[in-house]
Amino acid sequence: MLRPQQKRAAKIRASKSASRCVIFNPRAGSVAGAVDIEAQLQKLEPAVVYVTRKAGDARRFARQAIRRNCRCIITAGGDGTLNEVVNGVAGHAERICVGVLPLGTGNDFARSLNLPSSIEANIDILLRRKTRPVDLVRVCSSRRSRYFINVSAGGFSEVVDKKLTREVKKTWGPLAYLRSAAAALPNLHGYRAEIAFDRSRMRLDVYNIVVANGRYVAGGLPIAPDADVSDGLLDVVLIPTHPAAKVALVAAEILLGKHLTDSAVVFRRAKKITVRSRPRMWFNVDGELVGTVPAVFEVVPHALNFIVAK
């Protein structure tokens, strides 16, 4: 495979003929050996391979790939790398398809696409290049506008995310979210929220608001178990204020994907959602804080073609 000092020259040579681009994050959670991964990426040649070094690189590389007329951009990394690529290509989506080689700790959107876990199986899928149109979500918050493809959450989720460290994930595995939620319970506080769904609205006190395009968060937690990434709708999960014991029970139900049948949870679907709250609620997008309310979420139907198994 290419040595680091060779990469830039090789990208320039390959960019004239390669229609496939790989954006590889060697620091993704499940990457045990970057050299071994790069050897696997050889199977995708002819391709331009970009290696990210810092936050923002994946977005910048995606834009470079489009300028070089790349028709297929593959993200080899985790959900954060995928989010950067999506924001890099969102304005040019009709010209390309996107592939996912899931190498992160969570790989939550890859789960929504029913992609396998092994690198070899995913490379076979990428080579076949069978695509499916997938929705994007545009969120405009108090600070900026951004696209995402999986999940945005505000309120209690922000506190849980801070407790959900890499060490906790490694130690607790599938129970990491439940462990982090329990640790966050002493920091619970409610928000007086006004939420507009298309042509209806509601006011209620909530701990948590989740706006989902994909099904999973936090490494496989089925937060929106019935979400369809191609239906042109957002799945919205609200956790109203309840005693801490009840919230802990809901957290356990989320682990099993059974929370939508609980009367303590409010569930809606809509094309556009507007959120206001007091105090001002922070939202994250695929794990990254993006701003506070007022926040407007709007689905962009069938905005990107993703490579899928079937």
KEKEVEX-714448 format. One record per residue (C-alpha): residue number from 1; x, y, z. Coordinates in nm, 4 decimals, padded with zeros to 6 digits, always signed. Example, Ala and Ser with C-alpha at 12.3 -4.5 7.8 and 13.67 -1.06 7.14 Angstrom:
! KEKEVEX-714448
<pt i="1" u="+01.2300" v="-00.4500" w="+00.7800"/>
<pt i="2" u="+01.3670" v="-00.1060" w="+00.7140"/>
//
This chain:
! KEKEVEX-714448
<pt i="1" u="+00.0000" v="+00.0000" w="+00.0000"/>
<pt i="2" u="+00.1065" v="+00.3611" w="-00.0350"/>
<pt i="3" u="+00.3532" v="+00.4986" w="+00.2156"/>
<pt i="4" u="+00.2466" v="+00.8282" w="+00.3820"/>
<pt i="5" u="+00.4992" v="+01.0333" w="+00.1864"/>
<pt i="6" u="+00.3684" v="+00.8839" w="-00.1393"/>
<pt i="7" u="+00.0022" v="+00.9473" w="-00.0784"/>
<pt i="8" u="-00.0285" v="+01.3007" w="-00.2127"/>
<pt i="9" u="+00.1496" v="+01.2288" w="-00.5411"/>
<pt i="10" u="-00.0484" v="+00.9091" w="-00.5902"/>
<pt i="11" u="-00.3777" v="+01.0889" w="-00.5321"/>
<pt i="12" u="-00.2939" v="+01.3406" w="-00.8015"/>
<pt i="13" u="-00.2014" v="+01.0687" w="-01.0523"/>
<pt i="14" u="-00.5052" v="+00.8539" w="-00.9749"/>
<pt i="15" u="-00.7529" v="+01.1408" w="-00.9715"/>
<pt i="16" u="-00.7482" v="+01.1714" w="-01.3498"/>
<pt i="17" u="-00.8915" v="+00.8242" w="-01.4038"/>
<pt i="18" u="-01.0338" v="+00.6868" w="-01.0773"/>
<pt i="19" u="-01.4083" v="+00.7234" w="-01.0338"/>
<pt i="20" u="-01.3924" v="+00.5880" w="-00.6779"/>
<pt i="21" u="-01.2629" v="+00.7788" w="-00.3749"/>
<pt i="22" u="-01.1981" v="+00.6388" w="-00.0259"/>
<pt i="23" u="-01.1840" v="+00.8666" w="+00.2789"/>
<pt i="24" u="-01.0119" v="+00.6640" w="+00.5511"/>
<pt i="25" u="-01.0013" v="+00.7582" w="+00.9196"/>
<pt i="26" u="-00.7165" v="+00.5532" w="+01.0769"/>
<pt i="27" u="-00.8269" v="+00.6658" w="+01.4236"/>
<pt i="28" u="-01.1765" v="+00.5159" w="+01.3963"/>
<pt i="29" u="-01.2760" v="+00.3133" w="+01.6997"/>
<pt i="30" u="-01.2401" v="-00.0399" w="+01.5630"/>
<pt i="31" u="-00.9296" v="+00.0127" w="+01.3489"/>
<pt i="32" u="-00.6760" v="-00.2267" w="+01.5010"/>
<pt i="33" u="-00.4074" v="-00.1770" w="+01.2373"/>
<pt i="34" u="-00.4153" v="+00.0963" w="+00.9736"/>
<pt i="35" u="-00.1679" v="-00.0910" w="+00.7547"/>
<pt i="36" u="-00.3935" v="-00.3974" w="+00.7426"/>
<pt i="37" u="-00.6951" v="-00.1813" w="+00.6562"/>
<pt i="38" u="-00.5061" v="-00.0048" w="+00.3796"/>
<pt i="39" u="-00.4132" v="-00.3447" w="+00.2377"/>
<pt i="40" u="-00.7848" v="-00.4300" w="+00.2267"/>
<pt i="41" u="-00.8558" v="-00.0998" w="+00.0536"/>
<pt i="42" u="-00.6304" v="-00.2130" w="-00.2320"/>
<pt i="43" u="-00.9234" v="-00.4271" w="-00.3481"/>
<pt i="44" u="-01.1173" v="-00.1087" w="-00.4265"/>
<pt i="45" u="-00.8606" v="+00.0213" w="-00.6746"/>
<pt i="46" u="-00.8476" v="+00.2103" w="-00.8963"/>
<pt i="47" u="-00.9333" v="+00.4601" w="-00.6246"/>
<pt i="48" u="-00.8056" v="+00.7798" w="-00.4696"/>
<pt i="49" u="-00.7337" v="+00.7203" w="-00.0988"/>
<pt i="50" u="-00.7447" v="+01.0139" w="+00.1416"/>
<pt i="51" u="-00.6281" v="+00.9620" w="+00.5015"/>
<pt i="52" u="-00.7765" v="+01.1970" w="+00.7606"/>
<pt i="53" u="-00.5593" v="+01.3477" w="+01.0334"/>
<pt i="54" u="-00.7939" v="+01.5847" w="+01.2148"/>
<pt i="55" u="-01.1560" v="+01.6941" w="+01.2439"/>
<pt i="56" u="-01.2834" v="+01.8522" w="+00.9239"/>
<pt i="57" u="-01.0524" v="+01.6579" w="+00.6908"/>
<pt i="58" u="-01.3234" v="+01.4180" w="+00.5729"/>
<pt i="59" u="-01.5519" v="+01.7042" w="+00.4727"/>
<pt i="60" u="-01.2692" v="+01.8818" w="+00.2910"/>
<pt i="61" u="-01.1585" v="+01.5641" w="+00.1110"/>
<pt i="62" u="-01.5172" v="+01.4922" w="+00.0007"/>
<pt i="63" u="-01.5348" v="+01.8342" w="-00.1629"/>
<pt i="64" u="-01.1994" v="+01.7781" w="-00.3320"/>
<pt i="65" u="-01.3214" v="+01.4443" w="-00.4658"/>
<pt i="66" u="-01.6276" v="+01.6067" w="-00.6203"/>
<pt i="67" u="-01.4129" v="+01.8732" w="-00.7871"/>
<pt i="68" u="-01.2096" v="+01.5880" w="-00.9387"/>
<pt i="69" u="-01.5276" v="+01.4297" w="-01.0780"/>
<pt i="70" u="-01.5249" v="+01.1312" w="-00.8454"/>
<pt i="71" u="-01.8564" v="+00.9452" w="-00.8801"/>
<pt i="72" u="-01.8354" v="+00.7195" w="-00.5747"/>
<pt i="73" u="-01.7158" v="+00.8346" w="-00.2307"/>
<pt i="74" u="-01.6544" v="+00.5637" w="+00.0296"/>
<pt i="75" u="-01.6209" v="+00.6535" w="+00.3976"/>
<pt i="76" u="-01.3922" v="+00.4132" w="+00.5826"/>
<pt i="77" u="-01.4439" v="+00.5139" w="+00.9433"/>
<pt i="78" u="-01.7178" v="+00.5703" w="+01.1980"/>
<pt i="79" u="-02.0378" v="+00.7718" w="+01.2176"/>
<pt i="80" u="-01.8462" v="+01.0961" w="+01.2726"/>
<pt i="81" u="-01.6465" v="+01.0469" w="+00.9526"/>
<pt i="82" u="-01.9678" v="+00.9683" w="+00.7644"/>
<pt i="83" u="-02.1311" v="+01.2853" w="+00.8982"/>
<pt i="84" u="-01.8425" v="+01.4970" w="+00.7715"/>
<pt i="85" u="-01.8592" v="+01.3345" w="+00.4270"/>
<pt i="86" u="-02.2358" v="+01.3902" w="+00.4082"/>
<pt i="87" u="-02.1842" v="+01.7595" w="+00.4815"/>
<pt i="88" u="-01.9120" v="+01.7735" w="+00.2200"/>
<pt i="89" u="-02.1285" v="+01.6278" w="-00.0588"/>
<pt i="90" u="-02.4770" v="+01.7525" w="+00.0344"/>
<pt i="91" u="-02.4811" v="+02.0249" w="-00.2283"/>
<pt i="92" u="-02.3716" v="+01.7887" w="-00.5058"/>
<pt i="93" u="-02.5592" v="+01.4730" w="-00.4121"/>
<pt i="94" u="-02.7106" v="+01.4115" w="-00.7556"/>
<pt i="95" u="-02.3638" v="+01.3513" w="-00.9021"/>
<pt i="96" u="-02.2364" v="+01.0764" w="-00.6712"/>
<pt i="97" u="-02.3101" v="+00.7684" w="-00.4654"/>
<pt i="98" u="-02.1812" v="+00.7100" w="-00.1119"/>
<pt i="99" u="-02.0459" v="+00.3851" w="+00.0289"/>
<pt i="100" u="-01.9808" v="+00.2911" w="+00.3908"/>
<pt i="101" u="-01.6967" v="+00.0757" w="+00.5222"/>
<pt i="102" u="-01.7914" v="+00.0701" w="+00.8932"/>
<pt i="103" u="-01.4780" v="+00.0950" w="+01.1088"/>
<pt i="104" u="-01.6058" v="+00.2992" w="+01.4023"/>
<pt i="105" u="-01.7034" v="+00.2128" w="+01.7579"/>
<pt i="106" u="-02.0758" v="+00.2541" w="+01.6922"/>
<pt i="107" u="-02.1382" v="+00.2174" w="+01.3168"/>
<pt i="108" u="-02.5010" v="+00.3059" w="+01.3845"/>
<pt i="109" u="-02.5998" v="+00.4190" w="+01.0365"/>
<pt i="110" u="-02.4390" v="+00.1100" w="+00.8843"/>
<pt i="111" u="-02.6783" v="-00.0911" w="+01.1022"/>
<pt i="112" u="-02.9746" v="+00.0973" w="+00.9555"/>
<pt i="113" u="-02.8495" v="-00.0033" w="+00.6090"/>
<pt i="114" u="-02.8191" v="-00.3660" w="+00.7294"/>
<pt i="115" u="-02.4519" v="-00.3763" w="+00.6357"/>
<pt i="116" u="-02.2423" v="-00.6699" w="+00.7623"/>
<pt i="117" u="-01.9691" v="-00.6274" w="+01.0212"/>
<pt i="118" u="-01.6736" v="-00.7781" w="+00.8342"/>
<pt i="119" u="-01.4485" v="-00.5648" w="+00.6157"/>
<pt i="120" u="-01.4298" v="-00.8293" w="+00.3433"/>
<pt i="121" u="-01.8087" v="-00.8574" w="+00.3080"/>
<pt i="122" u="-01.8473" v="-00.4805" w="+00.2901"/>
<pt i="123" u="-01.5790" v="-00.4485" w="+00.0244"/>
<pt i="124" u="-01.7670" v="-00.7025" w="-00.1884"/>
<pt i="125" u="-02.0808" v="-00.4897" w="-00.1493"/>
<pt i="126" u="-01.8916" v="-00.1727" w="-00.2430"/>
<pt i="127" u="-01.7530" v="-00.3348" w="-00.5561"/>
<pt i="128" u="-02.1025" v="-00.4342" w="-00.6730"/>
<pt i="129" u="-02.2191" v="-00.0726" w="-00.6254"/>
<pt i="130" u="-02.5923" v="-00.1418" w="-00.5933"/>
<pt i="131" u="-02.7525" v="+00.1772" w="-00.4613"/>
<pt i="132" u="-03.0602" v="+00.2898" w="-00.2713"/>
<pt i="133" u="-03.1844" v="+00.6492" w="-00.2276"/>
<pt i="134" u="-03.1627" v="+00.7688" w="+00.1324"/>
<pt i="135" u="-03.3059" v="+01.0768" w="+00.3058"/>
<pt i="136" u="-03.0933" v="+01.3528" w="+00.4546"/>
<pt i="137" u="-03.1927" v="+01.5877" w="+00.7357"/>
<pt i="138" u="-03.1133" v="+01.9597" w="+00.7423"/>
<pt i="139" u="-03.1001" v="+02.1193" w="+01.0867"/>
<pt i="140" u="-03.0852" v="+02.4957" w="+01.1357"/>
<pt i="141" u="-03.0001" v="+02.5838" w="+01.4964"/>
<pt i="142" u="-02.9108" v="+02.9053" w="+01.6766"/>
<pt i="143" u="-02.5491" v="+02.8702" w="+01.5622"/>
<pt i="144" u="-02.5429" v="+02.7146" w="+01.2153"/>
<pt i="145" u="-02.7023" v="+02.4910" w="+00.9577"/>
<pt i="146" u="-02.5867" v="+02.1355" w="+00.9110"/>
<pt i="147" u="-02.6931" v="+01.8096" w="+00.7495"/>
<pt i="148" u="-02.7093" v="+01.4743" w="+00.9183"/>
<pt i="149" u="-02.8142" v="+01.1285" w="+00.8169"/>
<pt i="150" u="-02.8635" v="+00.9394" w="+01.1406"/>
<pt i="151" u="-02.9840" v="+01.0969" w="+01.4680"/>
<pt i="152" u="-02.9929" v="+01.4299" w="+01.6497"/>
<pt i="153" u="-03.0725" v="+01.4510" w="+02.0210"/>
<pt i="154" u="-03.1143" v="+01.7253" w="+02.2783"/>
<pt i="155" u="-03.1557" v="+01.7550" w="+02.6530"/>
<pt i="156" u="-03.0817" v="+01.4471" w="+02.8624"/>
<pt i="157" u="-02.8957" v="+01.2862" w="+02.5709"/>
<pt i="158" u="-02.6257" v="+01.5518" w="+02.5974"/>
<pt i="159" u="-02.5604" v="+01.4542" w="+02.9605"/>
<pt i="160" u="-02.5603" v="+01.0823" w="+02.8745"/>
<pt i="161" u="-02.3179" v="+01.1376" w="+02.5858"/>
<pt i="162" u="-02.0683" v="+01.2984" w="+02.8248"/>
<pt i="163" u="-02.0855" v="+00.9882" w="+03.0460"/>
<pt i="164" u="-02.0648" v="+00.7519" w="+02.7468"/>
<pt i="165" u="-01.6867" v="+00.7542" w="+02.7153"/>
<pt i="166" u="-01.4819" v="+00.5142" w="+02.5035"/>
<pt i="167" u="-01.3724" v="+00.3385" w="+02.8236"/>
<pt i="168" u="-01.7341" v="+00.2866" w="+02.9320"/>
<pt i="169" u="-01.8232" v="+00.1460" w="+02.5878"/>
<pt i="170" u="-01.5276" v="-00.0923" w="+02.6006"/>
<pt i="171" u="-01.6027" v="-00.2101" w="+02.9558"/>
<pt i="172" u="-01.9836" v="-00.2333" w="+02.9417"/>
<pt i="173" u="-02.0399" v="-00.3233" w="+02.5760"/>
<pt i="174" u="-02.4145" v="-00.3306" w="+02.4891"/>
<pt i="175" u="-02.5003" v="-00.2090" w="+02.8425"/>
<pt i="176" u="-02.2859" v="+00.1047" w="+02.8115"/>
<pt i="177" u="-02.5825" v="+00.3320" w="+02.7377"/>
<pt i="178" u="-02.7767" v="+00.2029" w="+03.0397"/>
<pt i="179" u="-02.4710" v="+00.2511" w="+03.2603"/>
<pt i="180" u="-02.4220" v="+00.6074" w="+03.1331"/>
<pt i="181" u="-02.7914" v="+00.6914" w="+03.1708"/>
<pt i="182" u="-02.7806" v="+00.5756" w="+03.5340"/>
<pt i="183" u="-02.4731" v="+00.7912" w="+03.5980"/>
<pt i="184" u="-02.6502" v="+01.0918" w="+03.4418"/>
<pt i="185" u="-02.9733" v="+01.0639" w="+03.6450"/>
<pt i="186" u="-02.8549" v="+01.2973" w="+03.9269"/>
<pt i="187" u="-02.8096" v="+01.5701" w="+03.6628"/>
<pt i="188" u="-03.1637" v="+01.5460" w="+03.5265"/>
<pt i="189" u="-03.3460" v="+01.8725" w="+03.4674"/>
<pt i="190" u="-03.6518" v="+01.9442" w="+03.2594"/>
<pt i="191" u="-03.7173" v="+02.1761" w="+02.9673"/>
<pt i="192" u="-04.0416" v="+02.3560" w="+02.8911"/>
<pt i="193" u="-04.0617" v="+02.2769" w="+02.5224"/>
<pt i="194" u="-04.2786" v="+02.3866" w="+02.2318"/>
<pt i="195" u="-04.2571" v="+02.1450" w="+01.9395"/>
<pt i="196" u="-04.4220" v="+02.1953" w="+01.6005"/>
<pt i="197" u="-04.4820" v="+01.8914" w="+01.3769"/>
<pt i="198" u="-04.5797" v="+01.9956" w="+01.0240"/>
<pt i="199" u="-04.9297" v="+02.1367" w="+01.0917"/>
<pt i="200" u="-04.9654" v="+02.0520" w="+01.4632"/>
<pt i="201" u="-04.7830" v="+02.1564" w="+01.7781"/>
<pt i="202" u="-04.7565" v="+02.0660" w="+02.1448"/>
<pt i="203" u="-04.6195" v="+02.2115" w="+02.4669"/>
<pt i="204" u="-04.4850" v="+01.9883" w="+02.7406"/>
<pt i="205" u="-04.2055" v="+01.9469" w="+02.9921"/>
<pt i="206" u="-03.9414" v="+01.7072" w="+02.8611"/>
<pt i="207" u="-03.6054" v="+01.5644" w="+02.9554"/>
<pt i="208" u="-03.5122" v="+01.4539" w="+02.6085"/>
<pt i="209" u="-03.5936" v="+01.5092" w="+02.2392"/>
<pt i="210" u="-03.4641" v="+01.2738" w="+01.9699"/>
<pt i="211" u="-03.5034" v="+01.3421" w="+01.5965"/>
<pt i="212" u="-03.4158" v="+01.0289" w="+01.4013"/>
<pt i="213" u="-03.3635" v="+00.9340" w="+01.0405"/>
<pt i="214" u="-03.1784" v="+00.6116" w="+01.1245"/>
<pt i="215" u="-03.2715" v="+00.3558" w="+01.3872"/>
<pt i="216" u="-02.9692" v="+00.3350" w="+01.6148"/>
<pt i="217" u="-02.7453" v="+00.5418" w="+01.8418"/>
<pt i="218" u="-02.4644" v="+00.4721" w="+02.0901"/>
<pt i="219" u="-02.3397" v="+00.1554" w="+01.9235"/>
<pt i="220" u="-02.6627" v="-00.0225" w="+01.8398"/>
<pt i="221" u="-02.9211" v="+00.1240" w="+02.0775"/>
<pt i="222" u="-03.2568" v="+00.1092" w="+01.8902"/>
<pt i="223" u="-03.3778" v="+00.4597" w="+01.9745"/>
<pt i="224" u="-03.6129" v="+00.4700" w="+01.6706"/>
<pt i="225" u="-03.6676" v="+00.0977" w="+01.6030"/>
<pt i="226" u="-03.9181" v="+00.1471" w="+01.3192"/>
<pt i="227" u="-03.7413" v="+00.4303" w="+01.1366"/>
<pt i="228" u="-03.7027" v="+00.3984" w="+00.7598"/>
<pt i="229" u="-03.4165" v="+00.5977" w="+00.6065"/>
<pt i="230" u="-03.6060" v="+00.6310" w="+00.2762"/>
<pt i="231" u="-03.9635" v="+00.7136" w="+00.3818"/>
<pt i="232" u="-03.9334" v="+01.0946" w="+00.3727"/>
<pt i="233" u="-04.0272" v="+01.1208" w="+00.7416"/>
<pt i="234" u="-03.8486" v="+01.1895" w="+01.0700"/>
<pt i="235" u="-03.9154" v="+00.9759" w="+01.3767"/>
<pt i="236" u="-03.9409" v="+01.1950" w="+01.6877"/>
<pt i="237" u="-03.9071" v="+01.0455" w="+02.0381"/>
<pt i="238" u="-03.9904" v="+01.2650" w="+02.3388"/>
<pt i="239" u="-03.9195" v="+01.1702" w="+02.7002"/>
<pt i="240" u="-04.1487" v="+01.3869" w="+02.9187"/>
<pt i="241" u="-04.0486" v="+01.4693" w="+03.2765"/>
<pt i="242" u="-04.1114" v="+01.1819" w="+03.5183"/>
<pt i="243" u="-03.9593" v="+01.0672" w="+03.8481"/>
<pt i="244" u="-03.6014" v="+00.9418" w="+03.8107"/>
<pt i="245" u="-03.7090" v="+00.5804" w="+03.8700"/>
<pt i="246" u="-03.9478" v="+00.5957" w="+03.5748"/>
<pt i="247" u="-03.6816" v="+00.7505" w="+03.3528"/>
<pt i="248" u="-03.4450" v="+00.4681" w="+03.4473"/>
<pt i="249" u="-03.7137" v="+00.2181" w="+03.3433"/>
<pt i="250" u="-03.7589" v="+00.3941" w="+03.0089"/>
<pt i="251" u="-03.3809" v="+00.3798" w="+02.9566"/>
<pt i="252" u="-03.3960" v="+00.0038" w="+03.0077"/>
<pt i="253" u="-03.6838" v="-00.0238" w="+02.7607"/>
<pt i="254" u="-03.4831" v="+00.1738" w="+02.5032"/>
<pt i="255" u="-03.2096" v="-00.0873" w="+02.5336"/>
<pt i="256" u="-03.4648" v="-00.3465" w="+02.4161"/>
<pt i="257" u="-03.6365" v="-00.1224" w="+02.1608"/>
<pt i="258" u="-03.9643" v="-00.1468" w="+02.3569"/>
<pt i="259" u="-04.0011" v="+00.2151" w="+02.4677"/>
<pt i="260" u="-04.2412" v="+00.3339" w="+02.1949"/>
<pt i="261" u="-04.5235" v="+00.1320" w="+02.3511"/>
<pt i="262" u="-04.4717" v="+00.2947" w="+02.6931"/>
<pt i="263" u="-04.7238" v="+00.5671" w="+02.7770"/>
<pt i="264" u="-04.4357" v="+00.7607" w="+02.9340"/>
<pt i="265" u="-04.2889" v="+00.8185" w="+02.5866"/>
<pt i="266" u="-04.4334" v="+01.0440" w="+02.3147"/>
<pt i="267" u="-04.3717" v="+00.9369" w="+01.9548"/>
<pt i="268" u="-04.4480" v="+01.1310" w="+01.6359"/>
<pt i="269" u="-04.3536" v="+01.1318" w="+01.2672"/>
<pt i="270" u="-04.3226" v="+01.4453" w="+01.0560"/>
<pt i="271" u="-04.1413" v="+01.6001" w="+00.7603"/>
<pt i="272" u="-04.0476" v="+01.9137" w="+00.9520"/>
<pt i="273" u="-04.0017" v="+01.9750" w="+01.3240"/>
<pt i="274" u="-03.9368" v="+02.3025" w="+01.5045"/>
<pt i="275" u="-03.8189" v="+02.3024" w="+01.8678"/>
<pt i="276" u="-03.8104" v="+02.5856" w="+02.1177"/>
<pt i="277" u="-03.7440" v="+02.5457" w="+02.4890"/>
<pt i="278" u="-03.6685" v="+02.7098" w="+02.8214"/>
<pt i="279" u="-03.3959" v="+02.6762" w="+02.9313"/>
<pt i="280" u="-03.2357" v="+02.6573" w="+02.5872"/>
<pt i="281" u="-03.1717" v="+02.2994" w="+02.4880"/>
<pt i="282" u="-02.8484" v="+02.1979" w="+02.3163"/>
<pt i="283" u="-02.8660" v="+01.9511" w="+02.0274"/>
<pt i="284" u="-02.6009" v="+01.7157" w="+01.8979"/>
<pt i="285" u="-02.5870" v="+01.5756" w="+01.5466"/>
<pt i="286" u="-02.4397" v="+01.2261" w="+01.5179"/>
<pt i="287" u="-02.2582" v="+01.2941" w="+01.8458"/>
<pt i="288" u="-02.1365" v="+01.6505" w="+01.7772"/>
<pt i="289" u="-02.2871" v="+01.9545" w="+01.9506"/>
<pt i="290" u="-02.4233" v="+02.1912" w="+01.6865"/>
<pt i="291" u="-02.6234" v="+02.4568" w="+01.8693"/>
<pt i="292" u="-02.9234" v="+02.5421" w="+02.0814"/>
<pt i="293" u="-03.2908" v="+02.6023" w="+02.0157"/>
<pt i="294" u="-03.4693" v="+02.7366" w="+01.8280"/>
<pt i="295" u="-03.3861" v="+02.4433" w="+01.6000"/>
<pt i="296" u="-03.5620" v="+02.3472" w="+01.2776"/>
<pt i="297" u="-03.5284" v="+01.9927" w="+01.1383"/>
<pt i="298" u="-03.6435" v="+01.9212" w="+00.7843"/>
<pt i="299" u="-03.6125" v="+01.6017" w="+00.5844"/>
<pt i="300" u="-03.4634" v="+01.6130" w="+00.2345"/>
<pt i="301" u="-03.6176" v="+01.3049" w="+00.0695"/>
<pt i="302" u="-03.4004" v="+01.0682" w="-00.1332"/>
<pt i="303" u="-03.1141" v="+01.3177" w="-00.1284"/>
<pt i="304" u="-02.8239" v="+01.0704" w="-00.1489"/>
<pt i="305" u="-02.7696" v="+00.7338" w="-00.3163"/>
<pt i="306" u="-02.6027" v="+00.4879" w="-00.0776"/>
<pt i="307" u="-02.4431" v="+00.1581" w="-00.1718"/>
<pt i="308" u="-02.6358" v="-00.1248" w="-00.0043"/>
<pt i="309" u="-02.6251" v="-00.5027" w="+00.0116"/>
<pt i="310" u="-02.9617" v="-00.5570" w="-00.1590"/>
//
